[in-house]
């Protein structure tokens, strides 16, 4: 699908901009994963907005993130969804522009603010179901691992049975945060959200991703180093656990780590299915974790 090309005639991106009520594309921000595009759009009333466009039904379809923004309407640190729709086979959303810039690093203050944000996420009416969805995704790619993946899903069902499922961002790291003057002003990119996530997984992802990027470790190796027991996560999550009314045991923390691993591994495969054919990636990120479990 031609989102934007220099040849004659309007591109899908331009058609979507018109359908979204845009007056002009003022800035092409950057291409996203899965063939998506992200642009700054001037509106007829003089405001600006962010428009996300991708193939309908594709891995980067912004309609899913739009559902999360509708669910979280009113939160100051979440973009407001102005409208969403479909044009010429492309799905698009039009969102508000939040103030701030992406942080250079994750300091203690920002981590504490992120923990408060996570604790304020809506509770589901049921216990977490996200881990089972993620593990079923893995089983669909790796039929030979279906039995240990099913056992893991059952163990996590039991571990989270008495905890509320919580709305999950799914990819909470510094690249999806905005700050201004040391204050958290935005949480962006809700493509991987789930309405009934496992408590603690977003906050663990934030801490573990920061550490993993510094060390250049793959996800599986990060899991083996048990980041859910790290001083950074322990300090950041203390107030989080108090806010949701639970004091986790060591076993529960391991379950949080396993649910985090399942979420991130499944997200990688949904985004890049070819990884399932990469024997080294599978060994590093799937097989060694299941072996340790």
C-alpha positions in Angstrom: 0.0 0.0 0.0 1.4 3.4 -1.0 1.3 5.6 2.0 3.4 8.4 0.5 5.2 8.6 -2.8 6.3 11.5 -5.1 4.3 10.4 -8.1 1.2 12.1 -9.4 -2.1 11.8 -7.5 -2.8 11.8 -3.8 -1.2 9.1 -1.6 -3.2 7.1 0.9 -1.5 9.3 3.6 -2.9 12.4 1.9 -6.3 10.9 1.5 -6.4 9.9 5.1 -5.3 13.4 6.2 -8.3 14.8 4.3 -10.7 12.2 5.8 -9.3 13.0 9.3 -10.2 16.7 8.9 -6.7 17.9 8.3 -5.9 21.1 6.6 -2.3 20.1 5.7 0.5 17.8 6.7 2.9 20.1 8.5 5.6 17.5 9.4 6.4 13.9 8.6 7.6 12.7 11.9 8.9 9.2 11.2 8.0 5.8 9.8 6.8 3.3 12.3 7.1 -0.4 12.5 5.0 -2.7 10.3 4.8 -0.1 7.5 3.0 2.6 9.5 3.5 6.4 9.1 3.4 9.1 11.8 2.8 12.7 10.7 1.9 16.0 12.3 -1.3 17.3 10.8 -2.6 20.9 10.8 -6.3 21.2 11.5 -8.7 23.6 9.9 -9.3 25.3 13.3 -5.6 26.1 13.6 -4.6 23.4 16.0 -2.2 20.5 15.3 -2.6 16.8 15.9 -0.7 13.6 15.4 -2.0 11.2 12.7 -1.0 7.5 12.7 -1.7 5.6 9.5 -1.1 1.9 8.6 -2.7 -0.9 6.6 -6.0 -2.0 8.0 -5.6 -5.3 9.8 -1.8 -5.2 9.7 0.5 -5.5 12.6 0.7 -1.7 12.9 -3.0 -1.0 12.5 -3.6 2.0 14.9 -7.2 1.1 15.5 -6.2 -1.1 18.4 -4.2 1.7 20.1 -7.3 4.0 19.4 -9.4 1.6 21.5 -7.0 2.1 24.4 -7.1 5.9 24.1 -10.9 5.7 24.2 -10.7 3.6 27.3 -8.3 6.1 29.0 -10.0 9.3 27.9 -9.5 12.1 30.4 -6.0 11.1 31.6 -3.7 14.1 31.1 -0.6 12.0 30.3 -2.4 10.0 27.6 -3.1 11.5 24.1 -6.7 12.4 23.5 -8.3 10.6 20.6 -10.0 13.1 18.3 -11.3 10.6 15.8 -10.3 7.5 13.9 -11.4 5.8 10.7 -10.4 3.9 7.6 -9.6 5.3 4.1 -8.5 3.4 1.0 -7.5 0.3 2.9 -5.6 2.3 5.6 -6.6 2.7 9.2 -5.8 6.0 10.9 -6.2 7.8 14.2 -6.0 11.5 15.0 -4.5 12.3 18.4 -3.6 15.3 20.5 -0.1 16.6 20.7 1.3 16.3 24.3 4.0 18.6 25.6 7.5 17.4 26.4 10.4 15.4 25.0 11.6 11.9 25.3 13.8 11.5 28.4 17.5 10.9 28.0 17.5 8.4 30.8 15.3 6.8 33.4 16.1 8.5 36.7 14.6 7.8 40.1 12.1 10.6 39.9 10.8 9.6 36.5 10.6 5.9 37.6 8.5 6.9 40.6 6.1 8.9 38.4 5.8 6.0 36.0 5.0 3.7 39.0 2.2 6.1 40.0 0.9 6.1 36.5 0.8 2.3 36.4 -0.9 2.1 39.7 -3.7 4.4 38.4 -4.5 2.2 35.4 -8.1 0.9 35.3 -8.8 -2.5 37.0 -10.4 -5.2 35.1 -13.4 -7.1 36.4 -11.5 -10.3 36.1 -8.0 -11.6 37.0 -5.3 -11.2 34.4 -5.9 -12.9 31.0 -3.1 -11.2 29.1 -0.5 -13.8 30.0 -2.7 -16.6 28.6 -3.2 -14.7 25.3 0.5 -14.2 25.0 1.4 -17.8 25.7 -1.2 -19.0 23.3 0.5 -16.8 20.7 3.8 -18.4 21.4 2.2 -21.9 21.2 0.9 -21.0 17.7 4.5 -20.3 16.5 6.1 -23.2 18.4 3.9 -26.3 18.4 6.7 -28.5 19.8 6.6 -26.3 22.9 2.9 -26.3 23.4 3.0 -28.5 26.5 5.4 -26.4 28.6 3.7 -23.2 27.4 0.3 -24.6 28.5 1.8 -25.6 31.9 3.2 -22.1 32.3 -0.2 -20.5 31.5 -1.8 -22.7 34.1 0.7 -21.7 36.7 0.3 -18.0 36.0 -3.5 -18.4 36.1 -3.1 -19.7 39.7 -0.5 -17.1 40.6 -2.7 -14.1 39.6 -6.1 -15.6 40.6 -6.5 -13.3 43.6 -5.1 -10.1 42.0 -7.1 -7.7 39.8 -6.2 -7.6 36.1 -5.0 -4.1 35.2 -5.0 -2.3 31.9 -1.6 -2.9 30.4 0.4 -0.6 28.2 2.5 -3.4 26.9 5.6 -1.5 25.8 6.4 1.0 28.6 10.0 2.2 28.1 11.6 5.6 28.0 11.1 5.8 24.2 7.4 5.9 24.8 7.5 8.6 27.6 7.5 12.4 27.4 8.9 14.6 30.1 9.0 18.4 30.7 10.9 20.0 33.5 11.4 16.6 35.2 7.6 15.9 35.1 6.0 13.0 33.2 3.8 14.6 30.6 3.0 11.8 28.2 2.7 8.0 27.7 2.6 7.2 24.0 2.1 4.3 21.6 -0.6 2.0 23.0 -0.5 -0.6 20.3 0.3 -3.5 22.7 -2.3 -2.6 25.3 -4.5 -5.2 27.0 -7.5 -4.6 29.2 -6.6 -7.3 31.8 -2.8 -7.3 32.1 -0.8 -8.9 34.9 0.0 -6.4 37.6 3.6 -5.1 37.7 4.5 -6.1 34.2 4.6 -2.6 32.7 6.8 -1.3 35.5 9.1 -4.3 35.2 9.4 -3.7 31.5 10.4 -0.1 32.1 13.1 -1.1 34.5 14.3 -4.2 32.7 14.5 -2.5 29.3 16.6 0.3 30.6 19.1 -2.2 32.1 19.0 -4.5 29.1 19.7 -1.7 26.6 22.7 -0.6 28.7 24.1 -4.1 28.7 23.0 -5.2 25.2 21.3 -8.3 26.5 18.5 -10.2 24.7 15.2 -10.6 26.5 15.8 -14.2 27.4 19.0 -13.4 29.1 17.4 -10.5 30.9 14.8 -12.9 32.3 17.5 -15.3 33.6 19.0 -12.4 35.6 15.7 -12.0 37.4 15.1 -8.2 37.1 12.0 -8.5 39.2 14.4 -8.9 42.2 16.6 -6.0 41.2 17.1 -3.1 43.6 15.6 -0.6 41.0 12.4 -2.6 40.5 12.1 -3.3 44.3 12.4 0.4 45.1 10.1 1.6 42.3 7.4 -1.0 42.8 7.0 -0.7 46.6 4.5 2.2 46.3 2.9 0.5 43.3 2.1 -2.6 45.3 0.8 -0.6 48.2 -1.4 1.4 45.9 -3.0 -1.8 44.5 -3.3 -3.3 48.0 -1.0 -6.2 47.7 2.4 -7.3 49.0 3.9 -9.7 46.5 5.8 -12.8 47.6 9.0 -13.9 45.9 7.0 -16.5 43.9 4.5 -13.9 42.7 7.3 -11.7 41.6 8.7 -14.5 39.5 5.3 -14.9 37.9 5.3 -11.2 37.1 8.6 -11.7 35.4 7.3 -14.7 33.5 4.2 -12.8 32.3 6.5 -9.9 31.3 8.7 -12.3 29.3 5.6 -13.8 27.6 4.2 -10.4 26.7 7.4 -9.1 25.1 8.2 -12.4 23.3 4.7 -12.6 21.8 4.8 -8.9 20.8 8.1 -9.5 19.0 6.6 -12.4 17.0 3.4 -10.6 16.2 5.5 -7.7 14.8 8.2 -9.8 13.1 6.9 -13.4 12.5 10.2 -14.3 10.8 11.9 -14.5 14.2 10.2 -17.9 14.7 12.6 -19.2 12.0 15.7 -17.8 13.6 17.1 -20.7 15.6 19.4 -18.5 17.6 16.7 -16.0 18.6 14.4 -18.9 19.6 17.1 -20.5 21.7 18.0 -17.2 23.4 14.6 -15.9 24.0 12.2 -18.9 24.2 13.8 -22.2 24.8 16.2 -21.3 27.5 13.5 -19.5 29.5 11.1 -22.5 29.3 14.0 -24.7 30.3 14.6 -22.6 33.4 10.9 -22.6 34.2 
